[in-house]
């Protein structure tokens, strides 16, 4: 948690003077933020970072010369600084997140400047003090869990295959929710799961326009089928459905058959649309077969109360551990209120889940 008495020092990097002016002026209106400088491209930013010592940086993905992605690859190994991407509707934003950026905001369309600044201000505040994770191949493994602790060893567990086509797993539903840092953390989980994983429902806080691209990216990189959910989609084994941005996704039971309800607009739940709580509460209420719930990195408490209700309804529940979270907020609240049965790193959540599924 960033101390309220300390201003967040922000550096704004964008090749457009109009964008730099909009972002600088907008962020400066927040009493907790101080814009300490700007950069007109990646090389200019690299030359100024040591002097300006920002706590957070906003970064345009597309810049002449060195791209934002190459900039992150050069910067973060030497200086793990929380970076918020400012991006158009572009698939390369996910490459930049993979390179170490913690979150992103979509560039404003005409008439949306106020909403854009409000979203960016919130993201900057969330990113301040975030744990910037580098590629798992270059990160030293954190220490193992204390004896008797609910934490799981953070060093990688060996992969565990599901027990064939075990029919019981056709009647299992898994819910997963994440926010800041969650695009890469969720990928770390899903890419370790088999093609015949039980039905999965996923909520990731994300701006409109990006959830379909994210689902397509997961579908390319993971063994199971992944796609953006549509109203009425059937929940089935081997399929992971991602809640579309600006929609609330809930599960609906009809006898032994389950579908998803995706409703656009309406009230936010726990401050979000889509909301992890909206999904988890519906699972606790509707699901009559076995289920599991996973809560991952993110600011705030969305999903914590819903996960507690899932646990009370008999679900097996997992929370991402502090060491592997970009922001240990949602999983921390869930653990503190008793919603989490076991904590694990994002690299180990898949193994923990499969061990449990093999016992069902």
GIPEZI-V890456 format. One record per pair of residues at least 24 apart in sequence whose ideal C-beta (glycine too) atoms are under 7 Angstrom apart, sorted by the first residue. I is the first residue (numbers start at 1). J is the second residue. D is the distance in Angstrom with one decimal. If there is no record, write none. Layout:
i->I j->J d->D
i->I j->J d->D
//
This chain:
i->1 j->129 d->6.8
i->2 j->128 d->4.1
i->2 j->129 d->4.7
i->7 j->32 d->6.1
i->7 j->33 d->6.5
i->7 j->34 d->4.4
i->8 j->32 d->5.9
i->8 j->33 d->5.0
i->8 j->34 d->7.0
i->8 j->55 d->5.1
i->8 j->56 d->5.8
i->8 j->124 d->6.2
i->8 j->125 d->6.8
i->8 j->128 d->4.5
i->9 j->34 d->5.6
i->9 j->36 d->4.7
i->9 j->53 d->6.7
i->9 j->54 d->4.9
i->9 j->55 d->4.6
i->10 j->34 d->6.9
i->10 j->35 d->5.1
i->10 j->36 d->6.6
i->10 j->54 d->5.9
i->10 j->56 d->5.1
i->10 j->58 d->6.7
i->10 j->124 d->6.0
i->11 j->36 d->6.1
i->11 j->37 d->5.3
i->11 j->38 d->6.9
i->11 j->39 d->6.7
i->11 j->45 d->6.9
i->11 j->49 d->7.0
i->11 j->52 d->5.6
i->11 j->54 d->3.8
i->11 j->57 d->4.7
i->12 j->38 d->4.6
i->12 j->58 d->5.1
i->13 j->38 d->6.9
i->13 j->39 d->4.1
i->13 j->45 d->4.5
i->13 j->57 d->6.2
i->13 j->58 d->6.7
i->13 j->59 d->4.9
i->13 j->60 d->6.4
i->14 j->60 d->4.2
i->14 j->86 d->6.7
i->15 j->40 d->5.8
i->15 j->41 d->5.4
i->15 j->60 d->6.3
i->15 j->63 d->4.6
i->15 j->64 d->6.0
i->19 j->60 d->6.8
i->22 j->113 d->6.3
i->23 j->58 d->5.9
i->23 j->120 d->6.7
i->26 j->117 d->3.4
i->26 j->120 d->7.0
i->27 j->120 d->6.9
i->27 j->121 d->6.1
i->27 j->124 d->6.6
i->30 j->121 d->5.0
i->32 j->125 d->6.5
i->33 j->121 d->6.9
i->33 j->124 d->6.2
i->41 j->65 d->5.4
i->42 j->66 d->3.8
i->42 j->71 d->3.8
i->46 j->75 d->6.8
i->49 j->79 d->6.6
i->54 j->81 d->6.7
i->55 j->128 d->5.5
i->56 j->82 d->4.9
i->56 j->84 d->6.6
i->56 j->124 d->5.2
i->56 j->127 d->5.0
i->56 j->128 d->5.5
i->57 j->81 d->5.7
i->57 j->83 d->4.9
i->58 j->84 d->5.0
i->58 j->86 d->5.5
i->58 j->120 d->6.8
i->59 j->83 d->5.2
i->59 j->85 d->5.7
i->59 j->86 d->6.7
i->60 j->86 d->5.4
i->61 j->85 d->5.6
i->61 j->87 d->4.6
i->61 j->90 d->6.3
i->61 j->92 d->5.8
i->61 j->93 d->5.8
i->61 j->96 d->5.4
i->68 j->96 d->5.6
i->69 j->95 d->5.3
i->69 j->96 d->4.9
i->69 j->99 d->5.4
i->72 j->96 d->6.0
i->72 j->99 d->4.1
i->72 j->100 d->5.3
i->72 j->101 d->6.0
i->73 j->99 d->5.3
i->76 j->100 d->4.2
i->76 j->132 d->6.4
i->76 j->134 d->6.3
i->77 j->134 d->6.6
i->80 j->132 d->4.0
i->81 j->132 d->6.7
i->82 j->127 d->4.0
i->82 j->128 d->6.8
i->82 j->130 d->4.5
i->82 j->132 d->5.8
i->84 j->120 d->6.8
i->84 j->123 d->4.9
i->84 j->124 d->6.0
i->84 j->127 d->5.6
i->89 j->209 d->4.7
i->91 j->213 d->5.3
i->94 j->183 d->6.5
i->94 j->214 d->6.6
i->94 j->217 d->5.4
i->97 j->183 d->5.1
i->97 j->184 d->5.7
i->98 j->184 d->6.0
i->100 j->132 d->6.0
i->100 j->134 d->6.0
i->102 j->127 d->5.1
i->102 j->130 d->5.0
i->102 j->132 d->6.5
i->102 j->180 d->6.1
i->102 j->181 d->5.7
i->102 j->326 d->5.2
i->103 j->127 d->6.2
i->103 j->180 d->5.1
i->105 j->207 d->6.8
i->106 j->207 d->4.3
i->106 j->209 d->6.5
i->126 j->180 d->5.3
i->126 j->299 d->4.2
i->126 j->327 d->6.3
i->130 j->180 d->6.9
i->130 j->326 d->5.1
i->130 j->327 d->5.3
i->131 j->325 d->6.4
i->131 j->326 d->5.6
i->133 j->326 d->6.2
i->136 j->347 d->5.9
i->142 j->323 d->4.1
i->150 j->342 d->5.6
i->150 j->343 d->5.5
i->151 j->321 d->5.7
i->151 j->343 d->4.9
i->152 j->342 d->6.1
i->152 j->343 d->6.4
i->152 j->344 d->4.0
i->152 j->348 d->5.6
i->152 j->352 d->5.9
i->154 j->321 d->6.6
i->154 j->323 d->5.7
i->154 j->324 d->6.8
i->154 j->345 d->4.4
i->154 j->348 d->6.8
i->156 j->347 d->5.5
i->156 j->348 d->6.7
i->157 j->348 d->5.2
i->157 j->351 d->3.9
i->159 j->192 d->6.7
i->159 j->351 d->6.8
i->160 j->351 d->5.6
i->160 j->354 d->4.6
i->160 j->355 d->6.0
i->160 j->358 d->6.9
i->161 j->194 d->6.4
i->162 j->194 d->5.4
i->162 j->196 d->6.2
i->162 j->354 d->6.2
i->162 j->357 d->6.3
i->162 j->358 d->6.7
i->163 j->358 d->5.3
i->165 j->196 d->6.6
i->168 j->360 d->5.5
i->169 j->198 d->5.0
i->169 j->237 d->6.6
i->169 j->357 d->6.1
i->169 j->360 d->6.6
i->170 j->237 d->5.2
i->171 j->289 d->4.1
i->171 j->290 d->6.6
i->172 j->198 d->3.8
i->172 j->289 d->6.3
i->172 j->290 d->4.8
i->172 j->291 d->6.6
i->172 j->357 d->6.6
i->172 j->360 d->6.2
i->173 j->198 d->6.5
i->173 j->199 d->4.9
i->173 j->201 d->7.0
i->173 j->235 d->6.2
i->173 j->258 d->6.6
i->173 j->283 d->6.8
i->173 j->287 d->5.5
i->173 j->289 d->6.5
i->173 j->291 d->4.8
i->174 j->198 d->5.7
i->174 j->199 d->6.8
i->174 j->200 d->4.6
i->174 j->291 d->6.9
i->174 j->292 d->4.7
i->175 j->201 d->5.1
i->175 j->279 d->5.6
i->175 j->280 d->5.8
i->175 j->283 d->5.2
i->175 j->293 d->4.9
i->176 j->200 d->6.4
i->176 j->202 d->4.9
i->176 j->294 d->4.3
i->176 j->296 d->6.9
i->177 j->203 d->4.6
i->177 j->276 d->3.0
i->177 j->279 d->6.6
i->177 j->280 d->6.8
i->177 j->295 d->5.5
i->177 j->296 d->6.8
i->177 j->303 d->4.1
i->178 j->204 d->5.3
i->178 j->296 d->3.8
i->178 j->297 d->5.9
i->178 j->298 d->5.7
i->179 j->205 d->4.3
i->179 j->297 d->6.9
i->179 j->298 d->2.6
i->179 j->299 d->6.1
i->179 j->302 d->6.7
i->179 j->330 d->6.2
i->180 j->297 d->6.3
i->180 j->298 d->5.1
i->180 j->299 d->5.3
i->180 j->326 d->5.7
i->180 j->327 d->4.6
i->181 j->297 d->4.0
i->181 j->325 d->6.6
i->181 j->326 d->2.6
i->181 j->327 d->5.9
i->182 j->296 d->5.4
i->182 j->297 d->5.4
i->182 j->298 d->6.0
i->183 j->214 d->6.4
i->185 j->296 d->5.1
i->185 j->297 d->5.1
i->185 j->320 d->6.6
i->185 j->346 d->4.3
i->186 j->296 d->6.5
i->187 j->218 d->6.4
i->187 j->221 d->6.4
i->188 j->346 d->4.3
i->188 j->347 d->5.7
i->189 j->346 d->6.0
i->189 j->349 d->4.9
i->189 j->350 d->5.2
i->190 j->218 d->5.9
i->190 j->222 d->4.5
i->190 j->240 d->6.7
i->191 j->221 d->5.7
i->191 j->222 d->5.1
i->192 j->350 d->3.5
i->193 j->223 d->6.8
i->193 j->224 d->6.4
i->193 j->350 d->5.2
i->194 j->223 d->5.8
i->195 j->223 d->4.1
i->195 j->224 d->5.2
i->195 j->238 d->6.0
i->196 j->237 d->6.3
i->196 j->238 d->5.4
i->197 j->224 d->5.1
i->197 j->238 d->6.7
i->198 j->237 d->5.5
i->198 j->357 d->6.7
i->199 j->235 d->4.5
i->199 j->236 d->5.5
i->199 j->237 d->5.6
i->199 j->239 d->6.2
i->200 j->240 d->3.9
i->201 j->235 d->6.9
i->201 j->241 d->5.5
i->201 j->249 d->6.8
i->201 j->251 d->6.5
i->201 j->260 d->6.8
i->201 j->279 d->5.9
i->202 j->240 d->5.9
i->202 j->241 d->6.9
i->202 j->242 d->4.8
i->202 j->243 d->6.7
i->203 j->243 d->4.6
i->203 j->249 d->6.5
i->203 j->274 d->4.9
i->203 j->275 d->6.8
i->203 j->276 d->4.7
i->203 j->279 d->5.1
i->204 j->242 d->6.7
i->205 j->272 d->5.7
i->205 j->298 d->6.9
i->206 j->245 d->5.2
i->207 j->245 d->5.9
i->208 j->245 d->4.3
i->208 j->246 d->4.9
i->209 j->245 d->6.9
i->210 j->245 d->6.5
i->211 j->242 d->5.7
i->211 j->244 d->5.0
i->211 j->245 d->4.6
i->214 j->242 d->6.7
i->215 j->242 d->4.4
i->229 j->260 d->5.1
i->229 j->262 d->5.4
i->230 j->262 d->6.3
i->231 j->261 d->6.3
i->231 j->262 d->4.3
i->232 j->259 d->5.6
i->233 j->259 d->6.2
i->233 j->260 d->5.1
i->234 j->259 d->5.4
i->235 j->259 d->6.4
i->235 j->260 d->6.4
i->243 j->274 d->3.8
i->243 j->279 d->6.9
i->245 j->274 d->7.0
i->246 j->273 d->5.8
i->247 j->273 d->7.0
i->247 j->274 d->5.8
i->248 j->273 d->5.8
i->248 j->274 d->5.7
i->248 j->275 d->6.2
i->248 j->278 d->4.7
i->249 j->274 d->5.5
i->249 j->279 d->5.7
i->250 j->278 d->5.9
i->250 j->279 d->6.3
i->250 j->282 d->3.6
i->251 j->282 d->4.9
i->251 j->283 d->5.5
i->251 j->286 d->5.2
i->251 j->287 d->6.5
i->252 j->286 d->6.3
i->253 j->286 d->4.4
i->253 j->287 d->6.9
i->253 j->288 d->6.6
i->270 j->301 d->6.8
i->270 j->302 d->4.1
i->271 j->300 d->6.7
i->271 j->302 d->6.6
i->272 j->302 d->5.2
i->275 j->302 d->5.8
i->276 j->302 d->4.8
i->276 j->303 d->3.1
i->276 j->306 d->6.4
i->277 j->302 d->5.5
i->277 j->303 d->5.6
i->277 j->305 d->5.9
i->277 j->306 d->4.1
i->279 j->306 d->7.0
i->280 j->306 d->2.6
i->280 j->307 d->5.4
i->280 j->309 d->6.8
i->280 j->310 d->5.4
i->281 j->306 d->4.5
i->281 j->309 d->5.9
i->283 j->310 d->5.7
i->284 j->309 d->3.8
i->284 j->310 d->4.7
i->284 j->313 d->4.5
i->290 j->360 d->5.5
i->291 j->315 d->4.5
i->292 j->316 d->4.5
i->292 j->353 d->6.2
i->292 j->356 d->6.7
i->293 j->317 d->4.7
i->294 j->318 d->4.8
i->294 j->349 d->6.2
i->295 j->319 d->5.2
i->295 j->320 d->7.0
i->295 j->330 d->5.5
i->295 j->331 d->5.2
i->295 j->334 d->4.8
i->296 j->320 d->4.4
i->296 j->331 d->6.4
i->296 j->346 d->6.7
i->297 j->325 d->4.1
i->297 j->326 d->4.8
i->297 j->327 d->5.6
i->297 j->331 d->6.9
i->298 j->327 d->5.9
i->298 j->329 d->5.6
i->298 j->330 d->4.1
i->299 j->327 d->5.0
i->299 j->329 d->4.4
i->300 j->329 d->5.5
i->300 j->330 d->6.2
i->301 j->330 d->6.2
i->301 j->333 d->4.1
i->302 j->330 d->6.0
i->303 j->330 d->5.4
i->303 j->334 d->6.6
i->304 j->330 d->6.2
i->304 j->333 d->4.1
i->304 j->334 d->3.9
i->304 j->337 d->6.0
i->304 j->339 d->5.8
i->307 j->334 d->5.0
i->307 j->339 d->4.0
i->308 j->337 d->5.6
i->308 j->338 d->6.4
i->308 j->339 d->3.8
i->311 j->339 d->5.5
i->311 j->341 d->6.8
i->316 j->341 d->6.3
i->316 j->356 d->5.0
i->317 j->341 d->4.8
i->318 j->342 d->5.7
i->318 j->344 d->6.1
i->318 j->349 d->5.7
i->318 j->352 d->5.9
i->318 j->353 d->6.5
i->319 j->343 d->4.9
i->320 j->346 d->5.6
i->320 j->349 d->6.7
i->321 j->345 d->5.4
//
